[in-house]
Structure formats: C-alpha cells, structure tokens
Amino acid sequence: MLFIVLPVAGVVFLSFTDYELGYSGFQFVGLDNYSELLTDRTFRQSLWNTTVYTAIVAPVSIFMALGLAMLIEAEGIGRSFFRTAYFLPVASLLVAMATVWQYLFHPTIGPINQFLALLGLPGPNWLGSASTVLYSLSIIGVWQSVGFNLVLFLAGLTAIPRELYSAAEVDGAKSAFDRFRLVTWPMLGPTTLFVTTISIINAVKVFETVKTLTEGGPNKASEMLLFTIYQEGFVYLRVGYASALTVVFLAILVVLTFLQYRAQDKKVHYA
C-alpha cells in the first residue's frame, strides 16, 4: 500500500491535472495530457526507440546467457571464475562504466574503430550518429544483462535431475542437441519464463546509459521512455504530463508481462 499502491494512485491522479513542480496550485484538465501524447513527436520517437532497443537486448541477452550457462555448466574447471567474470557487469555501477564505453566507442581513438581500421573498414561515430547510437546502446544493454540472466540459467540447469539425461540417452537421444531439445529446454521452462519477463522489463526501463552517454541525442535518436518522463517531470517541471507518460509506461509493462505469461505459461507447467 505504502510503496506501490499509493504512489501509483498519486501518479494516475496527477496525470489528469496540469500540476507543475514548484507550484502550489493545479487544475484538472481531464484527458488533455493523454491527448497531447498522440501528437507528441518526442513521445512517439521514444516509444519507437524503446521498442527497437527491447527487441534487440532482450532476445540477444537471453540466448547468449543460455549458451554461456550451458558452456560453464559443462566445464568443471574454472566454473566459479567464469560465473564471477560474467556477473561483474551486473555488480558494476553503470554510470562509472560509462567512461569505459565512451572510450571504446570513441570515433578516433576507440579500440573498436581501430580494429575496424586494421580490417580496412570505416569506423562510424557510434554514439554521435543517429544511425548507430541506438545499436551502440543495445550493445551496452546486452553486456549489462547477460550476467544476470546467466546466473538464473545456471540455477535452472543445476536443478535439472541428471537421471533425465541418462533416461533420454537410453530412449535414443544420443546427440547433445537431442538431449537439449528433449530434456534441457523443457525443464528450463519456469526459468526461461522468469528470465524473459525480467529481461523485457529491464530493457524497457533503460535510463542510465541514455542519461550518461547520449542525453537522448543526436536528434532524439536515443530518446527512451524513461528519459522522456525524466525530462518532462524534472527538467521542464511538467509533472502532470510526466505522470500521464508514466501511466502509459506502466500500462505497457503490465501488457507485456501479461502477454509473456499467456504465451509461455503452458510450457512451464507439466502436470
């Protein structure tokens, strides 16, 4: 009630007002804030950018984490080291790591462009070009998400009974792919559902990389929903309009989570 229900109710209430931060009074404006959303170019751009970012980061981080988890689980030597190494991005403060990523993506002295130059390929301005900035942020998003998903998949793989693999092999599943298809993947159903849901939510909530590295630029090419809400509420002080954006943002999260559970719930329960 205190930390979830009441704040959400307050945001919904403010979304029907013209309240501005720092002013004592406000007026009810009905659905005017929501009507403005339909014609707001910044909102449409941030919604599209968030959709593209999520469509890249969520599936890539999930499949990479699953592949790495299976490799680590199969390798007895150095298992703890690799678990820690891949989890480090999760424990690292992303704002502090922004300096590293700025250096890596630097158009002239960055290692990525220098490597491309060795191959005779032109290096783009990763964070300064509208055509590449969104993909650059997606690379950082994958780097940040893989470690967390990896730990979850490792826990799921550890919980699978080893006897199932022996039984599958007796029944004719001789190859590693057959054992993965018939045993590993079905038994990872609950873990996959959780990882997919968390990955989508975290991707939609991207903020730190945008605020630290690009400020939504160039020309709003990396503007995301949370950054737009932040700008409207704390830079332009339009709390009423920012609240309407927040309501839409929460609705998107609820719908995505509901659809995810509807799509995968039958693959989780085996009874």
LINPEZI-V973007 format. One record per residue. N is the residue number from 1. RES is the residue in one small letter. PHI is phi as a letter, one per 30 degrees, with the letter a starting at -180 (* if undefined). OMEGA is omega in whole degrees, -180 to 180 (999 if undefined). Layout:
BEGIN
n: (N N)
res: (RES RES)
phi: (PHI PHI)
omega: (OMEGA OMEGA)
END
This chain:
BEGIN
n: (1 2 3 4 5 6 7 8 9 10 11 12 13 14 15 16 17 18 19 20 21 22 23 24 25 26 27 28 29 30 31 32 33 34 35 36 37 38 39 40 41 42 43 44 45 46 47 48 49 50 51 52 53 54 55 56 57 58 59 60 61 62 63 64 65 66 67 68 69 70 71 72 73 74 75 76 77 78 79 80 81 82 83 84 85 86 87 88 89 90 91 92 93 94 95 96 97 98 99 100 101 102 103 104 105 106 107 108 109 110 111 112 113 114 115 116 117 118 119 120 121 122 123 124 125 126 127 128 129 130 131 132 133 134 135 136 137 138 139 140 141 142 143 144 145 146 147 148 149 150 151 152 153 154 155 156 157 158 159 160 161 162 163 164 165 166 167 168 169 170 171 172 173 174 175 176 177 178 179 180 181 182 183 184 185 186 187 188 189 190 191 192 193 194 195 196 197 198 199 200 201 202 203 204 205 206 207 208 209 210 211 212 213 214 215 216 217 218 219 220 221 222 223 224 225 226 227 228 229 230 231 232 233 234 235 236 237 238 239 240 241 242 243 244 245 246 247 248 249 250 251 252 253 254 255 256 257 258 259 260 261 262 263 264 265 266 267 268 269 270 271)
res: (m l f i v l p v a g v v f l s f t d y e l g y s g f q f v g l d n y s e l l t d r t f r q s l w n t t v y t a i v a p v s i f m a l g l a m l i e a e g i g r s f f r t a y f l p v a s l l v a m a t v w q y l f h p t i g p i n q f l a l l g l p g p n w l g s a s t v l y s l s i i g v w q s v g f n l v l f l a g l t a i p r e l y s a a e v d g a k s a f d r f r l v t w p m l g p t t l f v t t i s i i n a v k v f e t v k t l t e g g p n k a s e m l l f t i y q e g f v y l r v g y a s a l t v v f l a i l v v l t f l q y r a q d k k v h y a)
phi: (* d c b d d d d d d d d d d d c b c e b d j c d c a b d c i c d d d d d e d c d d d d d d d d d d d d d e d d d d d d d d d d d d d d d d d d d d d c d d i d d d d e d d d d e e d d d d d d d d d d d d d d d c d d c c d e d d d d d d d d i c d c d d e c c c d d b d d d d d d d d d d e d c e d d d e d d d d d d d d d d d d d d d d d d d d d j d d d d d d d d d c c d d d d d e d d d e d d d d d d d d d d d d e b e d d d d c b h i c d h i d b d c e d d d d d d d d c c d i d d d d d d d d d d d d d d d d d d d d d d d d d d c d d d c c c d)
omega: (-174 -172 -178 -171 -178 176 179 178 178 178 179 178 -178 -179 178 -179 176 -175 176 -176 180 179 -175 -175 176 179 176 -178 178 -178 -177 180 179 176 179 179 -175 -178 -177 180 -180 179 180 180 -180 178 178 179 179 179 180 180 -180 -180 178 -170 -174 -178 -178 -179 180 -177 176 -180 179 179 179 179 179 177 -179 -179 -180 -177 -178 -176 176 -177 -179 179 -178 176 -179 -178 -178 -180 -178 178 179 -179 -178 175 -172 178 179 -180 -179 178 179 -179 175 178 -180 -177 -178 -173 -177 -177 -178 -180 -178 179 176 176 178 179 177 179 -179 -178 178 179 -179 172 -166 -176 -177 -179 -179 -177 -176 -172 -178 179 176 177 178 177 178 179 177 179 -177 -172 -173 -176 180 179 179 -180 179 179 177 177 178 179 180 -177 -180 179 -179 -178 -179 179 178 179 179 179 177 -179 174 179 -173 -175 178 179 179 179 176 -176 -173 -177 -171 -175 177 -178 177 -177 179 179 -179 178 -179 -179 -180 -180 -179 -179 179 -180 -180 179 179 -176 -177 180 -170 -178 180 -178 -174 -170 -170 -175 178 -177 -8 178 177 -179 178 178 179 -175 -179 178 177 178 178 -179 -177 -174 -171 175 179 175 180 -175 179 179 177 178 176 175 -179 178 177 178 179 179 178 179 -180 -179 179 179 180 179 180 179 178 -176 -173 -173 -178 -180 -177 -175 -174 -177 999)
END
